[in-house]
Amino acid sequence: MSLIVHCKDVGFDCDGIVVAETEDDLLQQVAHHAQSLHGAETMTDEIIAKVKSVIRKE
């Protein structure tokens, strides 16, 4: 089963989708996406909580 986060669900105007097998890997990929495409310097506790709240399982 894969874990999926759609960037739009976190609140960004972005069509990005991150897919991973574990929550830790997903959060690392989301952090990389947020830094490289959205200029986010750090993943705050608030952003991490938001990401976790919109994770979908497929």
Secondary structure, DSSP 8 states (H G I E B T S, - for coil): --EEEEHHHHT-S---EEEESSHHHHHHHHHHHHHHHH---S--HHHHHHHHHT-EE-
